[in-house]
Each structure stands twice: as structure tokens, then as C-alpha cells.
């Protein structure tokens, strides 16, 4: 079924030309000469994207935007403006427009922005549909996703929850490794038993074995009584060893023996104590490389890596950002007893294009902060704690250059996300591969981009 584009402009020739071009690309087009007529059309039928001039008689684009946010808040609207009135379009973005185009409109830019707007709209629609269809699959013990790769990890985690095999979780900081460990523990045979999380990088080297395996009274200065370690505390359940790469070599040897013999020997004692624990280890380091560098025991890696979960970064699952945003909005609105009415298209767009070096932890922090300031209204661009490429400023920089810079950064982001596969990048941007090459040349994007 063709996507429907509503073109709103009082210039008949421009409106009809755009309609013809869009229909040649397979879109269905509707036309309105001003905001009032467009509003009447929107009352009668749904559209996928609205292209609207800013300044028109009877009802201008800003008023149409205000009506559209009430009538169909998830429908993206792209504002079209002459160079001299671009500040109006920037203002429109701040209150919820998806994007803007400068006149005279470049057809490649028009197609690109329509495609991105449709993808955004589809993500929101699919989020609602899939949440209903997937049920617990899209929210697995506080793990939230609609990404096919993540859903496969959810299924694997469910299988692991039925056994006590050791698990190794690899992923960058902030990707949710401990959440996966808890999901494995609490959703299966160990759910009623202890879950003990240990930050291996936060324990001094001289105390690590005592903390993990316990000690006897008098074993060292300060050992005034017997003390069981984390492994015995977790007996019957799960020990989660975070930052396992930080474990000293001496403690690695002891841990290997514990995993092989299923007993612990407290520091200062000679009597082994049997234990029954599952070990889930996590690392943001390349353990295989550490083995090659002599910093991690190969035999220990084999013992830990019975099953490996590789958690993708947020950049590899951008389509999950809207569902994660709404999940965190619900979470923190309830925790803080705040009434937040939603989030603007512009704010979602900013979140979709942010690099997220801190992954999901960073995204969660951003939404928690936004909830604090957005009492009684929608979260908007001004609530973002980071610089937004398409936000207006008073620097005096040429606005055309600002727009070129945003397009350049966005294409570079897509190239990196698709591992420089230009066919995939062109497909994701909604343009032909020849147009992508031309854009890269125009915007000065190097061919050997890292």
C-alpha cells in the first residue's frame, strides 16, 4: 500500500510539481492550498507525512502544526520555508515538527527526509503493534526490545534460566549485562535462590580471594572472625562476576579450581566446602585478546564461556530507542509521581540521532533528567542535556552550512552503523546509491572514513 503524502502550499505550480514527482516515486499525494483545507482533509483520512509551507493565507503552517499535534500527534510534518524565514521552521521543530526544507526544494533532500519521517512513523506504529503481539517477549524481566537480534537473546536467556550452566556476557558499558544476568537468574530454576553481584574491578587485589571465597578467623590482620564469601552466600543460586577482566591472575587460578571442583576453600583454611552455584561473568573487554596478551587464563575463559551472550550497543539497535524511551518515561513518571504528557517528534529525532556512547544507561539517565523538568507537558528538545545538531543558535553561522553539517553527520552515522555498506546506507536513507555517492562528494565525506 502506497504511503500518503499531504502537500500543503499556496503556490499551485510548486504543489503540483511535488505531487507529480512523489507519485513517480510510488507515493500517493494529496494537495491543499492552505492549512484550513489541509485540516479538513486530515479530519477525513489518515496520511503518513505532511509537507507544509510555513507562511500561507487563512491558516499558516504553524497553526496547522498545532492542530495536527492534537489531531494526529504521531504524524510527522516537514516544514518548507524560504531562506529568509527559516527561523520559523526551526521554531516549528522545537514544538514538534519532524524536519524542514529550504526552498527551492531539492528533490533528493525531499525524498530523503520523507523516507526518514516514514521510518520514524513506522517505528512508533510497529512499537505499539509488536508490544501487543510479543507480550512478554518485548519486556523480559525489565529488558525491553523489539529488535529481532535482541529477541533471539531473550529466547536464549530463557533457555539458560532452566539450567545452571556458566554464562559469559560480553558487551560495552551500559548495554545491560547485569539485567541479562538477573533475567537468567530470576526467570528459571534459581529464581527463589540468592543472586549475588560482584564488581571484580571494585575490590582491592589483596582482598579479592577473601571476598569471593571467605576467610577464617586470624587468616590475616583484621580477620577477627570467620566470614563466608560471595560464592557461599550465593549457594543454590547465581554469582554474577562483573568486570571479570579485572580479576588478578592469582585469583583467576583460584576461581578456575572452584569452577572445576565445585568447592571453595576460605583463606586461612584447608577444609574445602562444597558449593552449588551458577557463575555468570561479564566483561566489556576482549577476553580472547587478553588471553593472547597473557592477561587472562585461557582455561578459565573456556570454563566461563559455556554459553556466550554478545549484547549489542544501542547504536546497533536504534529502532529500539522509542520503546526504551517510553519504558523509561513510564518507570520514572511512576517513581517521581510526575505527570508527563508525552514526547515531541523533535525530541525523539534528537534521541534517534545521538551517538549514545554510554548506551542504554546514558539514555535512561537522559529520560530520568527530562522527567524532572517536563512536569505537566511533553518532553521536548530543550530537555535534552546534549547539543542537538538541528537546534537553532545565535552564533551567526550560515544556516545553509548548519543544514549541510547536519546532513553530513547523519550520513556518516549511517555509514558507520551499516559498516560502510553503501547499498544498505542508500536503502536506509531512501535514496539511490548514485545519489549517496553524489551527496558524499558534495558534503566532503572521505571515501576511507573510519
PARORO-419297 format. One record per residue (C-alpha): x, y, z; residue number from 0. Coordinates in nm, 4 decimals. Example, Ala and Ser with C-alpha at 12.3 -4.5 7.8 and 13.67 -1.06 7.14 Angstrom:
residues 2
u_v_w_i
1.2300_-0.4500_0.7800_0
1.3670_-0.1060_0.7140_1
end
This chain:
residues 450
u_v_w_i
0.0000_0.0000_0.0000_0
0.1402_0.3383_-0.1055_1
0.2358_0.5877_0.1609_2
0.0199_0.9001_0.1548_3
0.1852_1.2433_0.1496_4
-0.0204_1.5591_0.2066_5
0.1339_1.8659_0.0367_6
0.0198_2.1993_0.1785_7
0.1322_2.5100_-0.0132_8
-0.0376_2.8115_-0.1636_9
0.1943_2.8028_-0.4682_10
-0.0022_2.5880_-0.7142_11
0.2863_2.5169_-0.9517_12
0.5197_2.4051_-0.6723_13
0.2491_2.1959_-0.5082_14
0.1549_2.0169_-0.8298_15
0.5172_1.9625_-0.9326_16
0.5977_1.7999_-0.5996_17
0.2846_1.5850_-0.6252_18
0.3863_1.4595_-0.9702_19
0.7401_1.3812_-0.8579_20
0.6236_1.1962_-0.5476_21
0.3712_0.9930_-0.7456_22
0.6508_0.8949_-0.9856_23
0.8325_0.7565_-0.6792_24
0.5315_0.5441_-0.5828_25
0.3729_0.7699_-0.3206_26
0.0095_0.8736_-0.3148_27
-0.0209_1.2521_-0.2904_28
-0.2925_1.4816_-0.1582_29
-0.2918_1.8587_-0.2039_30
-0.4162_2.1548_-0.0013_31
-0.3705_2.5247_-0.0765_32
-0.3622_2.6273_0.2910_33
-0.3759_2.4949_0.6449_34
-0.7543_2.5151_0.6705_35
-0.8062_2.2863_0.3694_36
-0.5329_2.0540_0.4986_37
-0.7071_2.0351_0.8354_38
-1.0325_1.9346_0.6670_39
-0.8501_1.6598_0.4751_40
-0.6876_1.5320_0.7947_41
-1.0271_1.5097_0.9604_42
-1.1394_1.2723_0.6858_43
-0.8398_1.0445_0.6344_44
-0.5003_0.9417_0.7672_45
-0.1764_1.0414_0.5968_46
0.1795_0.9245_0.6527_47
0.3646_1.2567_0.6167_48
0.2588_1.6214_0.5883_49
0.4700_1.8655_0.3818_50
0.3638_2.2166_0.4736_51
0.4721_2.5664_0.3805_52
0.5219_2.7891_0.6842_53
0.3507_3.1043_0.5558_54
0.0113_3.0690_0.3879_55
-0.3215_3.2590_0.3885_56
-0.6199_3.1600_0.6094_57
-0.4221_2.9107_0.8218_58
-0.0417_2.9060_0.8169_59
0.1893_2.6132_0.8784_60
0.2434_2.6879_1.2456_61
-0.1285_2.6808_1.3198_62
-0.1639_2.3628_1.1136_63
0.1151_2.2062_1.3209_64
-0.0679_2.2969_1.6426_65
-0.3895_2.1365_1.5114_66
-0.2042_1.8275_1.3834_67
-0.0393_1.7661_1.7232_68
-0.3883_1.7343_1.8718_69
-0.5500_1.5539_1.5787_70
-0.2722_1.3085_1.4837_71
0.0278_1.3580_1.7143_72
0.2290_1.0711_1.5629_73
0.2077_1.2047_1.2045_74
0.5391_1.3674_1.1065_75
0.5211_1.7139_0.9499_76
0.8029_1.8616_0.7406_77
0.8005_2.2406_0.7128_78
0.9019_2.4135_0.3888_79
1.0332_2.7650_0.4081_80
1.2137_3.0317_0.2102_81
1.5674_3.1100_0.3282_82
1.4624_3.4394_0.4895_83
1.2024_3.2738_0.7147_84
1.3962_2.9664_0.8198_85
1.3772_3.0724_1.1841_86
1.0035_2.9943_1.1673_87
1.0781_2.6372_1.0649_88
1.3362_2.5976_1.3410_89
1.0749_2.7177_1.5887_90
0.8322_2.4638_1.4439_91
1.0829_2.1837_1.5016_92
1.1116_2.2882_1.8638_93
0.7390_2.2416_1.9143_94
0.7151_1.9099_1.7322_95
0.7777_1.9322_1.3552_96
0.9900_1.6484_1.2218_97
1.2173_1.8489_0.9920_98
1.2267_2.1365_0.7451_99
1.3266_2.2020_0.3839_100
1.4601_2.5196_0.2293_101
1.3035_2.6491_-0.0910_102
1.3778_2.5946_-0.3708_103
1.3309_2.2336_-0.2641_104
1.5985_1.9864_-0.3767_105
1.4238_1.6648_-0.4789_106
1.6908_1.4336_-0.3334_107
1.6625_1.6137_0.0004_108
1.2846_1.5909_-0.0150_109
1.2900_1.2141_-0.0762_110
1.5491_1.1591_0.1954_111
1.3536_1.3475_0.4592_112
1.0228_1.1903_0.3640_113
1.1784_0.8445_0.3884_114
1.3306_0.9200_0.7300_115
0.9992_1.0602_0.8535_116
0.8146_0.7492_0.7346_117
1.0703_0.5235_0.9053_118
1.0192_0.7190_1.2266_119
0.6422_0.6896_1.1987_120
0.6680_0.3181_1.1230_121
0.8884_0.2621_1.4291_122
0.6276_0.4184_1.6549_123
0.3450_0.2242_1.4892_124
0.5349_-0.1042_1.4974_125
0.6226_-0.0453_1.8630_126
0.2552_-0.0391_1.9543_127
0.1676_-0.3387_1.7358_128
0.4635_-0.5534_1.8392_129
0.4170_-0.4780_2.2075_130
0.0699_-0.6275_2.1796_131
0.1838_-0.9251_1.9720_132
0.5004_-1.0071_2.1606_133
0.3670_-0.9593_2.5122_134
0.6389_-1.0719_2.7498_135
0.8829_-1.1085_2.4596_136
0.9209_-0.7321_2.4313_137
0.9585_-0.6840_2.8072_138
1.1601_-0.9681_2.9579_139
1.2428_-0.9021_3.3237_140
1.2988_-0.5285_3.2647_141
1.4757_-0.5953_2.9352_142
1.2870_-0.4085_2.6615_143
1.3331_-0.4526_2.2876_144
1.1670_-0.5149_1.9541_145
1.4931_-0.5822_1.7691_146
1.4988_-0.9341_1.6166_147
1.8551_-0.9894_1.7404_148
1.7623_-0.8875_2.0931_149
1.4520_-1.1069_2.0902_150
1.6776_-1.4006_1.9995_151
1.8923_-1.3157_2.3021_152
1.5782_-1.3072_2.5172_153
1.4900_-1.6575_2.3980_154
1.8429_-1.7824_2.4657_155
1.8292_-1.6264_2.8146_156
1.5038_-1.8140_2.8806_157
1.6683_-2.1423_2.7869_158
1.9677_-2.0658_3.0091_159
1.7361_-1.9954_3.3021_160
1.6344_-2.3655_3.3039_161
1.9910_-2.4888_3.3662_162
2.2891_-2.3900_3.5815_163
2.5491_-2.3723_3.3073_164
2.8061_-2.0940_3.3296_165
2.7413_-1.7955_3.1033_166
2.9715_-1.5256_2.9658_167
2.8111_-1.1928_2.8753_168
3.0096_-0.9584_2.6510_169
2.9075_-0.6016_2.5756_170
3.0067_-0.2374_2.6066_171
2.9424_-0.0461_2.9275_172
2.5783_0.0463_2.9691_173
2.4316_-0.2219_2.7416_174
2.2506_-0.4072_3.0215_175
2.4766_-0.7025_3.1046_176
2.3642_-0.7224_3.4680_177
1.9994_-0.7027_3.3608_178
2.0551_-1.0080_3.1399_179
2.2217_-1.1885_3.4300_180
1.9239_-1.1126_3.6558_181
1.6803_-1.2193_3.3835_182
1.8554_-1.5577_3.3557_183
1.8581_-1.6000_3.7338_184
1.5074_-1.4859_3.8264_185
1.3117_-1.6428_3.5401_186
1.4050_-2.0047_3.5977_187
1.5174_-2.2705_3.8417_188
1.7258_-2.0332_4.0558_189
1.4557_-1.7656_4.0898_190
1.3962_-1.8274_4.4606_191
1.7682_-1.8546_4.5417_192
2.0255_-1.5782_4.6051_193
2.1619_-1.3560_4.3272_194
2.4956_-1.2080_4.4334_195
2.6523_-0.9404_4.2131_196
3.0258_-0.8779_4.2466_197
3.2148_-0.5908_4.0849_198
3.5560_-0.7516_4.0420_199
3.7126_-0.4173_3.9495_200
3.5976_-0.2559_4.2744_201
3.7720_-0.4918_4.5189_202
4.1379_-0.4364_4.6178_203
4.3656_-0.7093_4.4857_204
4.4717_-0.8178_4.8349_205
4.1114_-0.8790_4.9413_206
3.9622_-1.0355_4.6291_207
4.0005_-1.4017_4.7315_208
3.8719_-1.3317_5.0821_209
3.5679_-1.1503_4.9399_210
3.4910_-1.4241_4.6878_211
3.5658_-1.7364_4.8907_212
3.5643_-1.6244_5.2547_213
3.8305_-1.6412_5.5288_214
3.8922_-1.7955_5.8671_215
3.9498_-1.6061_6.1880_216
4.3131_-1.4974_6.2126_217
4.3876_-1.5578_5.8447_218
4.5259_-1.2035_5.8173_219
4.5346_-0.8806_6.0135_220
4.1762_-0.7684_6.0698_221
4.0226_-1.1163_6.0253_222
3.8642_-1.1198_6.3698_223
3.6086_-1.3880_6.2884_224
3.5161_-1.6455_6.0255_225
3.3453_-1.4962_5.7223_226
3.1816_-1.6665_5.4266_227
3.2469_-1.5246_5.0802_228
3.0212_-1.4282_4.7927_229
3.0230_-1.7808_4.6482_230
2.8881_-1.9411_4.9644_231
2.6403_-1.6564_5.0071_232
2.5021_-1.7425_4.6636_233
2.4817_-2.1186_4.7291_234
2.1982_-2.2657_4.5233_235
2.1759_-1.9520_4.3123_236
2.3938_-1.7286_4.0947_237
2.7173_-1.5358_4.1345_238
2.7430_-1.2515_3.8835_239
3.1087_-1.1570_3.8300_240
3.1058_-0.8180_3.6601_241
3.4262_-0.6820_3.5076_242
3.5791_-1.0312_3.5171_243
3.8690_-0.8951_3.3116_244
3.9845_-0.7046_3.6253_245
4.0430_-1.0259_3.8204_246
4.4137_-1.0677_3.9132_247
4.5930_-1.3742_3.7733_248
4.6277_-1.5299_4.1199_249
4.2540_-1.5035_4.1808_250
4.1903_-1.6399_3.8302_251
4.3748_-1.9590_3.9274_252
4.1660_-1.9963_4.2418_253
3.8434_-1.9301_4.0550_254
3.9345_-2.1944_3.7964_255
3.9789_-2.4505_4.0729_256
3.6440_-2.3551_4.2250_257
3.4697_-2.3983_3.8890_258
3.6361_-2.7352_3.8267_259
3.5948_-2.8877_4.1732_260
3.2733_-2.7100_4.2830_261
3.4224_-2.6358_4.6256_262
3.5654_-2.3275_4.7965_263
3.8492_-2.3119_5.0469_264
3.8364_-1.9976_5.2617_265
4.1592_-1.8020_5.3034_266
4.3462_-1.9401_5.6074_267
4.1618_-2.2722_5.5955_268
4.2372_-2.6100_5.4419_269
3.8943_-2.7694_5.4514_270
3.7013_-2.7451_5.1201_271
3.3338_-2.6555_5.1339_272
3.1021_-2.7805_4.8567_273
2.9022_-2.5207_4.6681_274
2.6266_-2.5300_4.4076_275
2.6285_-2.2046_4.2149_276
2.5902_-2.0842_3.8591_277
2.8536_-1.8328_3.7532_278
2.7597_-1.5572_3.5112_279
3.0625_-1.3494_3.4165_280
3.0531_-1.0209_3.2253_281
3.3132_-0.8116_3.0508_282
3.3407_-0.5092_2.8245_283
3.6904_-0.6202_2.7247_284
3.8018_-0.8640_2.4546_285
3.8934_-1.1607_2.6730_286
4.0380_-1.3592_2.3841_287
4.2834_-1.0783_2.3158_288
4.3652_-1.0656_2.6863_289
4.4444_-1.4380_2.6655_290
4.6814_-1.3688_2.3748_291
4.8433_-1.0877_2.5755_292
4.8912_-1.3174_2.8756_293
4.6487_-1.1195_3.0949_294
4.3711_-1.3784_3.1228_295
4.3861_-1.7551_3.1650_296
4.2730_-1.9456_2.8582_297
4.1489_-2.2442_3.0626_298
3.9409_-2.0097_3.2812_299
3.7891_-1.8492_2.9708_300
3.6825_-2.1944_2.8488_301
3.5186_-2.2680_3.1849_302
3.3296_-1.9379_3.1874_303
3.2341_-1.9406_2.8204_304
2.9978_-2.2384_2.8192_305
2.7417_-2.0129_2.6532_306
2.8204_-1.6593_2.5363_307
2.5750_-1.3707_2.5051_308
2.7010_-1.0836_2.2915_309
2.4945_-0.7752_2.3816_310
2.4759_-0.5180_2.1001_311
2.5378_-0.1497_2.1577_312
2.2458_0.0918_2.1358_313
2.3857_0.2180_1.8044_314
2.3227_-0.1303_1.6631_315
1.9596_-0.1286_1.7750_316
1.8467_0.2282_1.7063_317
1.4942_0.1072_1.6288_318
1.4610_0.0183_1.9995_319
1.5091_0.3781_2.1137_320
1.1370_0.4771_2.1009_321
1.0222_0.1741_2.3028_322
1.3063_0.2240_2.5514_323
1.2157_0.5930_2.5840_324
0.8524_0.5123_2.6623_325
0.9600_0.2371_2.9033_326
1.1816_0.4789_3.0967_327
0.9159_0.7520_3.0832_328
0.6657_0.5182_3.2472_329
0.9239_0.3999_3.5007_330
1.0395_0.7428_3.6182_331
0.6996_0.9115_3.5943_332
0.5738_0.6500_3.8402_333
0.8815_0.6695_4.0661_334
0.8733_1.0511_4.0861_335
0.4948_1.0835_4.0750_336
0.5335_1.3196_3.7767_337
0.2729_1.3800_3.5074_338
0.4452_1.3920_3.1674_339
0.2089_1.4023_2.8691_340
0.4431_1.2550_2.6065_341
0.7459_1.3416_2.3966_342
0.7682_1.5594_2.0856_343
0.8766_1.4322_1.7459_344
1.1734_1.6683_1.7607_345
1.2926_1.5218_2.0911_346
1.2551_1.1652_1.9604_347
1.4500_1.2653_1.6493_348
1.7281_1.4073_1.8680_349
1.7396_1.0804_2.0640_350
1.7482_0.8736_1.7447_351
2.0487_1.0648_1.6079_352
2.2525_1.0977_1.9307_353
2.5661_0.8746_1.9341_354
2.4926_0.7159_2.2797_355
2.8467_0.6333_2.3834_356
2.7059_0.5375_2.7247_357
2.4462_0.3122_2.5600_358
2.1186_0.2348_2.7403_359
2.2463_0.3613_3.0750_360
2.3050_0.7040_2.9188_361
1.9626_0.7015_2.7509_362
1.7962_0.6118_3.0815_363
1.9766_0.8960_3.2574_364
1.8646_1.1429_2.9884_365
1.4992_1.0402_3.0253_366
1.5166_1.0455_3.4060_367
1.6532_1.4014_3.3890_368
1.3909_1.5078_3.1347_369
1.1078_1.3769_3.3547_370
1.2251_1.6068_3.6340_371
1.1795_1.9182_3.4194_372
0.8819_1.8209_3.1994_373
0.6099_1.8235_3.4649_374
0.2657_1.8649_3.3062_375
0.3892_1.8772_2.9466_376
0.5695_1.6851_2.6737_377
0.9426_1.6217_2.6803_378
1.0896_1.8493_2.4125_379
1.4242_1.9472_2.2584_380
1.5028_2.1892_2.5399_381
1.5010_1.8969_2.7844_382
1.7902_1.7237_2.6078_383
2.1173_1.7674_2.8044_384
2.3293_1.7376_2.4902_385
2.3763_1.9616_2.1874_386
2.1245_1.8985_1.9083_387
2.2526_1.9379_1.5526_388
1.9345_2.0929_1.4173_389
1.8717_2.3272_1.7098_390
1.8855_2.6998_1.6315_391
2.1509_2.9167_1.7930_392
2.2725_3.2751_1.7951_393
2.6204_3.2099_1.6619_394
2.5553_3.3829_1.3330_395
2.6651_3.0742_1.1415_396
2.5129_3.0489_0.7955_397
2.2022_2.8314_0.8282_398
2.2646_2.6556_0.4976_399
2.6029_2.5477_0.6331_400
2.4342_2.4266_0.9508_401
2.1937_2.2145_0.7488_402
2.4781_2.0729_0.5374_403
2.6654_1.9878_0.8560_404
2.3663_1.8024_0.9986_405
2.3231_1.6033_0.6754_406
2.6948_1.5234_0.6728_407
2.6901_1.3963_1.0311_408
2.3760_1.1933_0.9697_409
2.5190_1.0197_0.6607_410
2.8462_0.9484_0.8462_411
2.6419_0.7975_1.1307_412
2.4547_0.5728_0.8837_413
2.7788_0.4672_0.7126_414
2.9244_0.3575_1.0443_415
2.6036_0.1882_1.1543_416
2.5905_-0.0180_0.8323_417
2.9664_-0.0892_0.8365_418
3.0199_0.1251_0.5226_419
2.7920_-0.0906_0.3070_420
2.6801_0.1885_0.0746_421
2.3959_-0.0146_-0.0745_422
2.2485_-0.0638_0.2731_423
2.3100_0.3003_0.3638_424
2.1350_0.4221_0.0490_425
1.8428_0.1909_0.1216_426
1.8136_0.3152_0.4810_427
1.8248_0.6767_0.3634_428
1.5662_0.6178_0.0916_429
1.7874_0.7368_-0.1957_430
1.9642_0.5753_-0.4894_431
2.3257_0.4683_-0.4483_432
2.4333_0.7219_-0.7125_433
2.2646_0.9955_-0.5073_434
2.4521_0.8728_-0.1993_435
2.7870_0.8940_-0.3798_436
2.6993_1.2438_-0.5016_437
2.5967_1.3513_-0.1514_438
2.9202_1.2148_-0.0025_439
3.1190_1.4104_-0.2577_440
2.9181_1.7318_-0.2057_441
2.9484_1.7089_0.1731_442
3.3171_1.6186_0.1748_443
3.2748_1.2759_0.3328_444
3.6040_1.0864_0.2817_445
3.5964_0.7563_0.0953_446
3.8208_0.5930_0.3569_447
3.6057_0.7066_0.6516_448
3.6861_0.5107_0.9674_449
end
